[in-house]
C-alpha cells in the first residue's frame, strides 16, 4: 500500500512539475560573476590552482578560465611567489576530445604543517583562500577475507566478495579527517574497481544525513568515502570495506586480476567538508525524488573569500598488495 501511495504521489508531482510552469525573465536580476578558485595542495608537490568565474545557465561554458589573473602564493604568512600560468591539452576520457586546461602553478612545494594561501586578482574581483597541510597517517597493513559470491551458477567458483581490513593508527588529541579508496591495476578498468561498499560502522554513524536521502547507491561508489576520527580518536583501528563480484581465476596468467592498492588520504577540515557536501549532493541527484527536484538542494562547501570554489589540503599514504586466493 505504501509503495502504491508513493508511486501515486510521484506521478502527481511529475505532472505538476512538467505541466505547471511560468517563464521568468531574470535579466538584470542575476548577480555579477565572481572569481572561482579550485586548488589542492599536498606535501612535496607544486600547488596548482584553477582560476575561473561563475556563470549563468544560458552561457557557453566551454572555456571559463581566467587567463589574465594575478595569482600569488603565501606560505606561513610570508609572500612567496607569483604563480605562473600554464596551458595544456589533456584527455579526460579515453578516445574523447582533448580538454584544454589553464592552471596557475607554483615552484614552491609545501611541507607538512605549512599554511598556504592563494590570492587571485581578476577582472571579476579579488578572491582569497587558505588551508594547512595535514600530517599523512600511514597504513599499517591490509588484510583480506574472501567469500564465494552468489548467483553465478557454473562460474561460482571464480567469483568472490572481498572484504578489506585497512589498519592504521589515528593520532590522539587532535581532529583528523580522512578519505579512503581502493584501486586496481586492471587495464580495462583504468585503475578503478567497480564499486566499494563502505560497511564499517564509522561510515554509517557519520553519514546518516546522506543515507537518509534514500539513494540506492548510499555508502557505495568507485572513488572513495570520507570519515573522521570523532569515534575512534587515538585508536589503532581496522577499517572495513567490501568489494563484490570480483573475478579471481586461479588459473589465469594475468596478475592484474588480483592487484589492489588502498589509499588513505589525510584531509584538512575544509577539504573534508567540501568532499562530504559533494557526496551528499551526488546521493541527492541519484535518489528517486531528488532527481525530480523534491528534495532540498545541497550547498557545496566553499572556503574562498570574495568568490567561490575550494582550496583543499591533503596527505596520502598507499599500500599495494595481491589478493590471495583461499
N, C-alpha and C positions, 0 to 999 in steps of 0.2 A: 504494500500500500504506500509506504513512504517513497519507494522508488518511482511509482506511478505519479505521485504528487509532485516530486522533484522534477520529473520529466515534463509535467504539465506546466509548472512554474517557469521552467527554462524555455519551453515553447512559446508561452505568452510573452516572456521577456524578449525572446528573439524577434517576435513580430513587432513588439513595441519599439525595439531598438532599430529595426530596419525600416519601419513604415512611418514613424513619427519623428520628423526632424525639421529643423529650420536652417536656412542659410544665414550665417553670421558674418558680417564684414569686419575683420579685425584690423583693417588699415588704420594706422595711427594709434592703435591700442597695444601693439606688441612692444616689448621692451627692446631697447637698443642692444646690439650684440656686445658681449663681454668676452674677455680672454678665457681660453681653456688651457690649463696646464695638465698634462699627464706624464708622469715620470715615476721610475722605480730606481732606488739605489741599493747596492749590496756591497759587502766588503771586497776590496780588490778589483772592482770593475769600474770603468768610467761611468759617469752619470749621463743618461740620455733623456732629453725632455722633448716631448711633442708640444708645440705651441700652435693653437688654432683658435677658433671663435665659436660662439653659439650661433644658431641659425633657425630660420622658420621652416615649417614643413613644406613650403612651396618652393624653397630654394634648391638649386642644383648643388648637391653635396659631394660632387666628385673630388673636389680639392678645397678643403677649408684651412689648409696650413697657412700660417703667417710667416712670410719669408724675410720680413724686414724688422723682426723683433730684436730688441736689445736685451740679451739674457745673461744674467750674472749669477755666479756661484759663490756662496759664502759658507765658510766652514768654521764652526765653533765661534761664531760672532765676528770673524775676520774676513774681509773681502779677499777672495782667492783668485778669480779669473773671470773673463768674458767667455761664455760658451760659444763654440764655433758651429755655424750652420753646415749641415751635411745633407746632400740629396742623393738618393739611390733608388733603384727599382728592385723589388723583391716579389717572389711568388708566395701567395698565401694559400693557394690550393694547387696541387699537382696538376699541370696541364692547363691552368687558368691563365687569365691575362695578368701581366705584371702590374703590381701595385706600386705607384710612385710615393715615396716616403720622404718627408722633410723633418729632420730632427736636429736638435742642438746638443752638442757633445762637449763634455769637459775633458781636460787632460788629467785632472786630479782623480785619484782612485780612493774612495772613502775607506776608512778603517772602522772597526767595531767601536762604538761609543761616540763617533762623530755626529755632531748636529749639523745637518746640511740644509741650507736654504737656497731656493731658486727664486729669482725675481725676474719678471718679464715686463718690459716696457713695449707696448704695442699701439697701433693706431686706434685700438678699441679700449685703451686704458691700461693701467698697471695692475699686475697681479703678483702675489707672493705666496709661497708655501714652504714649509719646513718639516723635517722629520729626523729622528735619531736612529742610527744603525744599531739593530739589536744584536745580542750575542747569539751565535748559532748554537743550538742544542744538538749534541751528537746522538745518532742512532747507535745503541749499544748492541743490537742484534735483531735478527728477524727469524722467527720460526714459522713453519707452515704445517698445516694439517689438511689432509685430503679426504674427501668422501665421494663415492660414486654419485654422479648426477642422475636424476631420474627422468624417465620419459623418452629415452633414446633407443629403445629396442635393441637390435643386434649390435649397435655401436656403443652400447652402455659401458663396456669395459675401458674405453679410451677417453671418456668424458668425465670430468671431475668438478666438484665445487672445492675451491681452495680458500682456506682461511689463513690470513696473515696475522701474526702477533708481533707488533713492532715495539721493541723495548727501548726506553730512553729514561733519563733521569731529569726531572723537572727541577730547575733552580728554586730554592726555597726563599720565601720572604719578599718576592717581587712579582708583579703581574707578568705572565708570559702568554703569548698568543701564537697559534700555530696554524699551518695548513699541511695536510698530508696527502700524498697521492702515490699511485703505483703505475709504473710504465713498463712496457715490454720492448724487446728487441726485434719485434716482428716487422719485417719489411712492409708487408701489406697493410698492417695497422698503423704504419708511420709513427711508431714509438708509443702507441697507446694501447691499453687493454680495452675491452668492450665497456663494461660498467663495473664499478666497485660499489658494494653496499657498505655503508658506514654504520656498522651494527654495534659499535662499542657504546656502553652506557653514557659516556661523556657527550657523544653526539646527540643522543635522544634527549638528555636533560637540558642541553644548551640550545636546542633548536626547535622547541615546541611552537614558537611563533611562526616557524617556516612549515613544519609538518601539519599544523592546523589549517593551512591554506587548502589542503586536500588534493594536491597533485599526486598522481600515481607514481611519479618518479622521486618522491621525497626521500632524502638521505641516500640518493643513488645517482652517480654520474661518472663520467670518464676522466675528469680533470682534477678533482680534489675537493676536500671539505675542511672548513675551519673548526677550531675548538680552542678553548683557553684552559688555564690551569686552576680555574676557580674551585674545582672539587678535588684536584689532585696535587695541590701545591706542595712542592718538596718531595714528592714520591718518586720511587723507582716504578715506572708504570709500563704495562704492556697493553698497547692499543690494538684493538681487534677490527680488522677489515675483512671483507669477503668478496672473492671473485667467483662468479658462477659460470658453469658450462664451458670449462676450459679443456680444449683438446690436448691430451698428453699421450701420444702414441709411443710406447716404449721401444718400438721397432723403427721409429723414424730416425733418419740421419741428420735432420735439421735441428741444430741445437737451439735455434731461436724460439722454438715452442716452449721451452722451459725457462728461458732467461727473463728475469724481472729486476727492476730497480725500485726501491722505495725511497722517496724524497720527503724529508721533514723540513718544512720551512718555518723559521722563527720570524714572526711578523711584528712590526711596530703596531701600536694600538690603532693608529689611523688606518693602516693598510688592512688590519683585521676588520674594522668597522666597515670599510669600503667593500671588501670581499663578501662579508655577511649580507650586506644590502644587495649585492649583485645576485647572490644565491637566492635570497628571498624573492627578488624580482623575477628571476627565472622560474621559480616554482609557481609564482602567481600566473605568469603567462602560460605555463603548461597545464594549469588546473582548468577544469571544465567550465567553471563560472568566471574565473579571472580572464579567460580568453575573450569573453563577450562583454567585458567591462563592468561586471557587477562588483567585484572586489575593489577595495581602495587601492590606488596606485602606490608603489613603493618608492620612497625618496632615496635616491642613490647618494651615499655619504660623500661629502667633499670636504677637504681641509685647505682649499685655496681661497685666500682673501683677495677681494677685488675681482673675482671671476668664479670659475668652477673647474671641476676636474679633481684629480687626486695625485698627491705625491706620497708614495709608499716606500717603506724601507724594510729590508728583509735580509736574513742569512739562511743558508741552506746546507744541509748535510745529506749524503746519499749513500745507500748500501745496495750493491748489486749481488745477485745470487742466482742459483738454478733451483727450480722446483724439483724436489726429489720424489720420485715415484715410490709408492709403498712396495 
